[in-house]
Amino acid sequence: MTTSITPKTPSPSPNLVPSTIGRRRLASKRKPRRWLQPLVWLLCAGVAIDGASGCAFSRGDLGAPINDSDVASIKKGRTTEAQVIALLGAPDTIHEVNHQEVFHYYRYALKHATVLVFSRVNIASDDLYVFFDREGVVDQVVFGNQTNKLKFQFWPFGE
């Protein structure tokens, strides 16, 4: 004796209608995405504001300029600490290296340019180191002048 098993077919759900009219009805029951439209407007406004910002150029200096003539007037073996301070003012920093006092004078210059979303920053410094012996007389003078070579580069690519 053979028995046949027939699978039960599920009864169709009342919400699922096989016709195209039913599919349209289901699609129309979806909630509209109300958050999407303000997000698109906010994104467009941000792009417009960023694009309208255009260009910006800035320049900044930190420290007093160091004149070549002032550096030339500091004589090794003759100029004292008091004379250097009278000539250049108080040093920006004072270091002690190998039991010698070192005055450090510096100036930093910055030039910045922004074109749309591209940006470029150039920084240079002038550094003057004055080394003194144990008696307070100039032993050595080291001066580096880089700020006179600093230029605006508004285009961020290349040198």
URBELGI-V753250 format. One record per pair of residues at least 6 apart in sequence whose ideal C-beta (glycine too) atoms are under 8 Angstrom apart, sorted by the first residue. I is the first residue (numbers start at 0). J is the second residue. D is the distance in Angstrom with one decimal. If there is no record, write none. Layout:
I & J & D
I & J & D
//
This chain:
11 & 17 & 7.9
14 & 25 & 7.3
15 & 21 & 7.3
16 & 22 & 7.7
16 & 24 & 7.4
49 & 115 & 7.9
49 & 116 & 7.0
50 & 115 & 7.1
52 & 115 & 7.7
53 & 114 & 7.9
53 & 115 & 7.1
54 & 112 & 7.4
54 & 113 & 6.3
54 & 114 & 5.2
54 & 115 & 7.6
54 & 153 & 7.3
55 & 111 & 7.8
55 & 112 & 7.3
55 & 113 & 4.5
56 & 110 & 8.0
56 & 111 & 7.1
56 & 112 & 5.0
56 & 113 & 7.7
56 & 151 & 6.8
56 & 153 & 6.8
57 & 109 & 7.8
57 & 110 & 7.6
57 & 111 & 4.6
57 & 112 & 7.9
58 & 108 & 7.6
58 & 109 & 6.8
58 & 110 & 5.3
58 & 111 & 7.4
59 & 108 & 7.3
59 & 109 & 4.4
59 & 111 & 7.9
60 & 106 & 6.8
60 & 107 & 7.1
60 & 108 & 5.3
60 & 109 & 7.6
61 & 105 & 8.0
61 & 106 & 6.8
61 & 107 & 4.4
61 & 108 & 7.9
61 & 109 & 8.0
62 & 91 & 6.4
62 & 104 & 7.5
62 & 105 & 5.2
62 & 106 & 3.8
62 & 107 & 6.2
62 & 125 & 7.8
63 & 88 & 7.1
63 & 104 & 7.9
63 & 106 & 6.4
64 & 106 & 5.8
64 & 125 & 7.4
65 & 87 & 7.5
65 & 104 & 5.8
65 & 106 & 6.0
65 & 125 & 5.0
65 & 127 & 5.3
65 & 142 & 7.2
65 & 144 & 7.3
67 & 144 & 7.3
69 & 86 & 5.7
69 & 87 & 6.0
70 & 127 & 6.3
70 & 140 & 6.7
70 & 142 & 4.9
72 & 78 & 7.8
72 & 86 & 6.5
73 & 83 & 6.2
73 & 86 & 7.1
73 & 129 & 6.5
73 & 137 & 5.9
73 & 140 & 5.3
74 & 137 & 6.8
75 & 137 & 5.4
75 & 138 & 6.8
75 & 139 & 6.6
75 & 140 & 6.5
76 & 136 & 6.4
76 & 137 & 6.9
76 & 138 & 7.7
77 & 136 & 7.1
77 & 137 & 7.2
78 & 136 & 7.1
78 & 137 & 4.5
79 & 135 & 5.6
79 & 136 & 5.7
79 & 137 & 7.5
80 & 100 & 7.3
80 & 102 & 7.6
80 & 131 & 5.7
80 & 135 & 4.6
81 & 135 & 7.9
83 & 102 & 6.3
83 & 129 & 5.6
83 & 137 & 7.0
84 & 90 & 7.6
87 & 104 & 5.9
87 & 127 & 7.6
90 & 102 & 3.7
90 & 103 & 5.9
90 & 104 & 5.7
90 & 129 & 7.7
91 & 103 & 5.7
91 & 104 & 5.6
91 & 105 & 5.4
92 & 102 & 8.0
92 & 103 & 4.5
92 & 105 & 8.0
93 & 100 & 6.4
93 & 101 & 7.0
93 & 102 & 6.0
93 & 103 & 7.3
94 & 100 & 7.6
94 & 101 & 4.4
94 & 103 & 6.3
95 & 101 & 7.2
96 & 130 & 7.5
98 & 133 & 6.9
99 & 130 & 5.5
99 & 131 & 6.1
99 & 132 & 6.6
99 & 133 & 7.4
99 & 138 & 6.6
100 & 130 & 7.8
100 & 131 & 4.7
100 & 135 & 7.6
101 & 128 & 5.7
101 & 129 & 6.9
101 & 130 & 5.2
101 & 131 & 7.4
102 & 127 & 7.9
102 & 128 & 7.2
102 & 129 & 4.4
102 & 131 & 7.5
103 & 126 & 7.0
103 & 127 & 7.3
103 & 128 & 5.6
104 & 126 & 7.4
104 & 127 & 4.2
104 & 129 & 7.7
105 & 124 & 6.0
105 & 125 & 6.6
105 & 126 & 5.2
105 & 127 & 7.4
106 & 124 & 6.6
106 & 125 & 4.4
106 & 146 & 6.3
107 & 122 & 6.5
107 & 123 & 7.4
107 & 124 & 4.8
107 & 146 & 7.8
108 & 122 & 7.2
108 & 123 & 5.4
108 & 124 & 7.4
108 & 146 & 4.2
108 & 149 & 5.3
109 & 120 & 6.7
109 & 121 & 7.1
109 & 122 & 5.0
110 & 120 & 7.5
110 & 121 & 4.9
110 & 149 & 5.9
110 & 150 & 7.1
110 & 151 & 5.1
110 & 152 & 7.7
111 & 118 & 7.2
111 & 119 & 7.2
111 & 120 & 4.8
111 & 121 & 7.7
112 & 118 & 7.2
112 & 119 & 5.3
112 & 151 & 5.9
112 & 152 & 6.6
112 & 153 & 3.8
112 & 154 & 8.0
112 & 155 & 7.9
113 & 119 & 7.9
114 & 153 & 5.7
114 & 154 & 6.7
114 & 155 & 7.3
117 & 154 & 7.4
117 & 155 & 4.1
117 & 156 & 7.7
118 & 155 & 6.0
119 & 152 & 5.1
119 & 153 & 6.8
119 & 154 & 7.2
119 & 155 & 4.3
121 & 149 & 5.7
121 & 150 & 7.1
121 & 151 & 7.7
121 & 152 & 6.2
122 & 149 & 7.8
123 & 145 & 4.1
123 & 146 & 4.7
123 & 148 & 6.5
123 & 149 & 4.2
124 & 143 & 7.6
124 & 145 & 5.8
124 & 146 & 6.8
125 & 142 & 7.7
125 & 143 & 6.7
125 & 144 & 5.1
125 & 145 & 6.4
125 & 146 & 5.2
126 & 141 & 7.7
126 & 142 & 7.3
126 & 143 & 4.9
127 & 140 & 7.4
127 & 141 & 7.3
127 & 142 & 4.9
127 & 143 & 7.9
128 & 139 & 7.9
128 & 140 & 7.4
128 & 141 & 4.3
128 & 142 & 7.7
129 & 137 & 6.1
129 & 139 & 7.8
129 & 140 & 5.6
130 & 137 & 7.2
130 & 138 & 4.6
130 & 139 & 4.2
130 & 140 & 7.5
130 & 141 & 7.7
131 & 137 & 6.1
131 & 138 & 5.9
132 & 138 & 4.5
//
